[in-house]
Amino acid sequence: MSQITLYSPALEELSFRRALLSDPDTMAYNHAYGGTIDFPPERWADWHRRWVEDPEGRFYRYLRSAEGFVGEAAYHFDGELGGFLCDVIVHASHRGRGYGGQGLELLCQAAGENGVERLYDDIALDNPSVGLFLRHGFREVRRTEAYVLVARDL
């Protein structure tokens, strides 16, 4: 299994995020919310400023392996929840290699180092990543007819 690292992307490297969000297989988990997400270049500068340059209450990194960028890992403060929501997305072409678990562990480590005490994720019921989160120390805290809310103390 190839090791991955967290990588802070430069503005011009956001083309990978655009490719990630526009890939139907990668974004299949997001079917209830429209699937793929448009991320046009004219939005990159503002997005980069808020998530990478001056990320108040946010954290964003690419997952990078020896073969290049394979996914993304992020968290942000959600006022409605009153806590930090996280996500890890691995491009469909790189799945099945352990990158999701490695990325989740790296994200939890970074969050803890940044003073975050607990991470949450709300995962659609039909999304197989629920098992990934549970295997990596998250526990189920709420279940609705649409999603499972999981949490991990850091």
C-alpha atoms as one frame of an Amber mdcrd trajectory, in Angstrom:
protein
   0.000   0.000   0.000   1.392   3.365  -1.047   1.629   6.028   1.645  -0.110
   9.356   1.213   0.512  12.806   2.610  -1.577  15.921   3.085  -0.720  18.640
   0.585  -1.854  22.275   0.561  -2.702  23.043  -3.084  -1.660  26.188  -4.884
  -4.366  28.146  -6.672  -3.384  26.794 -10.085  -3.572  23.219  -8.768  -7.313
  23.487  -8.114  -7.832  21.875 -11.501  -7.547  18.555  -9.649 -10.420  19.541
  -7.333 -12.474  20.487 -10.384 -11.765  17.067 -11.930 -12.556  15.303  -8.644
 -15.916  17.042  -8.165 -16.949  16.638 -11.804 -16.295  12.880 -11.984 -19.635
  10.978 -11.846 -18.119   7.813 -10.359 -16.270   9.730  -7.650 -19.326  11.800
  -6.758 -21.888   8.972  -6.931 -22.185   9.142  -3.122 -23.640  12.645  -3.569
 -26.576  11.492  -5.713 -29.194  12.840  -3.298 -27.710  16.336  -3.725 -27.207
  16.291  -7.480 -24.083  14.134  -7.862 -21.278  16.081  -9.474 -20.452  19.638
  -8.420 -19.472  22.447 -10.766 -16.250  24.184  -9.717 -15.434  26.663 -12.506
 -12.071  28.470 -12.576 -13.673  31.860 -11.892 -14.550  30.624  -8.374 -11.069
  29.306  -7.566  -9.413  32.482  -6.218 -12.153  33.243  -3.686 -12.472  29.593
  -2.675  -8.675  29.250  -2.284  -8.534  32.373  -0.134 -11.262  31.099   2.223
 -10.144  27.454   2.451  -6.362  27.554   2.034  -4.908  31.037   2.560  -7.094
  32.327   5.418  -9.059  29.292   6.591 -10.885  30.579   9.668 -12.691  27.491
  11.001 -11.670  25.478   7.927  -8.973  23.031   6.833  -8.394  21.711   3.323
  -5.680  19.508   1.819  -5.148  17.234  -1.140  -4.269  13.609  -0.553  -1.046
  12.981  -2.445   0.623   9.660  -3.201   3.715   8.816  -5.218   1.458   8.738
  -8.294   0.109  12.261  -7.699  -3.090  13.695  -6.240  -5.607  11.000  -5.320
  -8.241  12.851  -3.282  -9.012  15.550  -0.764  -9.546  15.839   2.994 -11.225
  18.740   4.758 -13.125  19.930   7.784 -15.057  23.068   8.622 -17.014  24.439
  11.552 -20.753  23.944  11.105 -22.761  26.413  13.189 -25.967  24.384  13.098
 -24.171  21.299  14.399 -21.947  23.297  16.734 -18.951  21.213  15.693 -16.534
  20.395  12.904 -17.781  18.398   9.904 -15.171  16.518   7.935 -14.958  14.761
   4.614 -12.512  12.627   2.720 -13.003  12.030  -0.999 -10.797   9.649  -2.963
 -11.039   9.788  -6.750 -12.832   6.676  -8.023  -9.779   5.658 -10.077  -7.703
   5.433  -6.870 -10.151   3.640  -4.576  -9.450   0.261  -3.040  -5.852   1.096
  -2.123  -6.336   2.239   1.480  -6.165   5.947   0.688  -9.504   6.711   2.360
  -8.442   5.291   5.709  -5.011   6.900   5.526  -6.557  10.230   4.582  -9.049
  10.027   7.419  -6.284   9.313   9.941  -4.138  12.167   8.607  -7.136  14.503
   8.777  -7.904  13.508  12.381  -4.262  14.029  13.333  -4.197  17.497  11.722
  -7.498  18.465  13.357  -6.222  17.410  16.785  -3.016  19.398  16.255  -5.183
  22.410  15.349  -7.127  22.182  18.610 -10.250  20.452  17.299 -11.591  18.126
  19.991 -14.156  16.189  17.926 -14.852  15.597  14.235 -18.238  14.680  12.770
 -19.465  13.540   9.395 -23.008  13.098   8.119 -22.963  10.209   5.679 -25.821
   9.098   3.438 -27.273   5.760   4.547 -26.394   4.087   1.251 -22.788   5.334
   1.283 -20.359   2.476   2.049 -17.923   4.905   3.688 -19.933   4.604   6.920
 -17.974   1.413   7.567 -14.680   3.183   6.875 -15.427   5.838   9.482 -16.526
   3.251  12.063 -13.329   1.227  11.479 -11.310   4.381  12.158 -12.669   5.211
  15.588 -15.831   7.122  14.732 -19.061   6.134  16.462 -22.636   6.592  15.359
 -24.341   9.422  17.255 -27.535   9.891  15.225 -29.400   8.163  12.433 -32.204
   9.605  10.335 -33.982   8.239   7.291 -31.380  10.039   5.138 -28.018   9.921
   6.912 -25.839   8.626   9.750 -24.020  11.197  11.889 -20.709   9.824  13.149
 -18.213  11.406  15.533 -14.688  10.801  16.768 -13.085  12.384  19.827  -9.550
  13.472  19.038
